[in-house]
Amino acid sequence: MNLGLKMARLEKRHTQKELAKAVGVTPKYISLLEATGVLPRASLMKKIAAELGCPVQELFFNEKER
C-alpha cells in the first residue's frame, strides 16, 4: 500500500481522476499505485511529485510505511 501518495493526493484535494489527468495516466493506474505500492517509472514519479508538491522519496519510499 502506498499511503504517502494517497495522503499527499488527499491533502492537495485531488481526486484520483484529477491527478491522473494532470500526469497523463488513467485513474485506474493511480488507484493501482495507491492500493498496491507498485512503483511507476521514474519519469512518472517525478511528474506526480511535482503535481503534488512533494518529494519523490516522501511519496514512494516512505520507510515508516514498511
Backbone bond lengths (Angstrom), bond angles and torsions (degrees), N, CA, C in turn:
res aa  C-N    CA-C-N  psi(-1)  N-CA   C-N-CA  omega(-1)  CA-C   N-CA-C  phi
1 M - - - 1.455 - - 1.524 109.21 -
2 N 1.306 116.27 140.21 1.450 120.20 -178.37 1.530 110.03 -111.73
3 L 1.318 115.39 81.81 1.466 120.32 -176.88 1.518 112.30 -69.19
4 G 1.328 117.98 -30.55 1.461 120.46 -179.78 1.514 111.47 -60.15
5 L 1.305 116.34 -46.07 1.464 121.41 179.39 1.525 110.64 -64.47
6 K 1.308 116.51 -49.03 1.470 119.87 -178.16 1.524 111.32 -62.17
7 M 1.321 117.25 -45.47 1.464 120.41 -178.78 1.533 111.41 -63.08
8 A 1.330 116.83 -42.30 1.464 120.33 179.00 1.528 110.53 -64.77
9 R 1.334 116.72 -40.49 1.468 120.54 179.41 1.521 110.01 -63.01
10 L 1.315 116.78 -45.77 1.465 120.32 -179.52 1.523 111.44 -66.62
11 E 1.323 116.72 -38.04 1.464 120.95 178.70 1.530 111.09 -61.46
12 K 1.329 116.30 -36.71 1.475 121.13 178.89 1.529 111.77 -84.93
13 R 1.341 115.15 0.95 1.469 122.04 178.39 1.523 113.25 59.69
14 H 1.316 115.10 39.21 1.463 121.63 173.68 1.521 108.68 -98.59
15 T 1.322 115.89 139.26 1.455 118.91 168.30 1.522 107.34 -81.47
16 Q 1.314 116.56 167.02 1.464 119.18 175.02 1.523 110.04 -60.16
17 K 1.307 116.25 -38.02 1.467 121.34 179.98 1.530 110.99 -63.46
18 E 1.312 117.39 -44.22 1.472 121.18 -179.84 1.525 111.45 -64.90
19 L 1.326 116.57 -44.59 1.457 119.98 179.37 1.526 110.45 -64.63
20 A 1.308 115.83 -43.60 1.463 120.43 179.68 1.530 111.22 -58.31
21 K 1.311 116.22 -46.38 1.467 120.40 179.84 1.523 111.12 -62.62
22 A 1.314 116.97 -40.80 1.466 121.63 -178.11 1.525 112.79 -65.15
23 V 1.334 116.96 -31.76 1.471 119.64 -177.06 1.521 113.44 -107.28
24 G 1.326 117.79 -0.27 1.464 121.07 173.24 1.518 116.36 83.03
25 V 1.333 116.65 34.81 1.468 120.63 175.02 1.526 108.25 -130.98
26 T 1.318 116.33 -179.32 1.464 119.95 178.34 1.531 110.53 -89.33
27 P 1.323 116.76 155.21 1.466 119.48 174.55 1.534 111.76 -58.85
28 K 1.322 116.86 -33.42 1.470 120.16 177.73 1.525 111.23 -61.38
29 Y 1.325 116.46 -36.18 1.461 119.65 179.98 1.536 110.49 -69.02
30 I 1.322 116.87 -40.56 1.472 119.68 176.38 1.529 109.06 -61.74
31 S 1.325 117.27 -42.58 1.458 121.38 177.54 1.530 110.82 -59.81
32 L 1.315 116.96 -43.37 1.463 121.53 177.99 1.524 111.22 -60.40
33 L 1.327 116.73 -44.48 1.465 120.68 179.50 1.521 111.04 -60.83
34 E 1.322 116.47 -43.98 1.460 120.55 -178.41 1.527 112.50 -70.05
35 A 1.312 116.88 -39.70 1.457 121.03 -173.47 1.526 113.86 -79.53
36 T 1.316 116.92 -31.90 1.460 119.20 -172.07 1.516 114.62 -111.17
37 G 1.306 117.32 -20.44 1.458 119.07 -176.04 1.513 113.20 81.90
38 V 1.331 117.46 9.23 1.464 121.38 175.01 1.520 107.63 -58.56
39 L 1.314 116.76 139.67 1.459 120.26 179.67 1.526 110.76 -96.29
40 P 1.328 117.04 129.31 1.469 119.86 176.05 1.522 110.22 -76.63
41 R 1.325 115.93 171.76 1.473 119.80 176.09 1.531 108.99 -61.15
42 A 1.317 115.62 156.97 1.470 121.57 -174.17 1.527 112.15 -57.78
43 S 1.322 117.15 -40.96 1.469 119.51 -178.56 1.530 111.29 -63.11
44 L 1.322 116.99 -36.13 1.467 120.05 177.98 1.520 111.01 -73.00
45 M 1.333 117.25 -36.83 1.468 119.79 175.58 1.525 109.70 -56.38
46 K 1.325 116.11 -43.69 1.467 120.73 -178.94 1.523 111.43 -65.21
47 K 1.335 117.65 -40.76 1.468 121.17 178.88 1.528 110.62 -63.26
48 I 1.324 115.87 -45.26 1.466 120.35 -179.37 1.529 109.99 -63.82
49 A 1.312 116.40 -44.64 1.469 120.53 179.74 1.525 110.86 -61.27
50 A 1.322 117.05 -42.75 1.465 120.71 179.17 1.529 110.75 -64.03
51 E 1.323 116.71 -42.76 1.463 121.08 -179.63 1.535 111.64 -63.69
52 L 1.333 116.33 -37.18 1.463 120.43 -178.15 1.522 113.23 -92.53
53 G 1.336 116.94 -7.15 1.459 120.55 178.67 1.518 113.05 67.85
54 C 1.323 116.54 34.96 1.471 122.21 -178.94 1.527 109.56 -129.29
55 P 1.323 117.22 153.24 1.459 119.61 174.50 1.534 111.15 -67.76
56 V 1.319 116.30 145.63 1.463 121.76 176.95 1.527 110.46 -53.26
57 Q 1.310 116.28 -43.90 1.467 121.80 -179.05 1.529 111.11 -54.54
58 E 1.299 116.58 -44.08 1.467 121.43 -177.72 1.533 111.67 -67.11
59 L 1.321 116.79 -36.21 1.457 120.72 -177.11 1.522 113.48 -77.71
60 F 1.331 116.86 -39.22 1.456 120.17 -169.13 1.526 115.92 -117.66
61 F 1.319 118.27 -15.47 1.460 120.06 -174.32 1.520 112.35 -131.26
62 N 1.304 116.88 38.11 1.454 121.71 -178.23 1.525 109.03 -75.05
63 E 1.314 117.16 110.22 1.463 122.64 -176.82 1.525 112.50 -64.65
64 K 1.328 118.40 -24.66 1.460 120.74 -179.11 1.515 112.23 -64.62
65 E 1.333 117.08 -24.44 1.459 121.50 -178.63 1.522 111.81 -78.53
66 R 1.323 118.95 -19.24 1.471 121.13 -171.74 1.477 113.16 -104.10
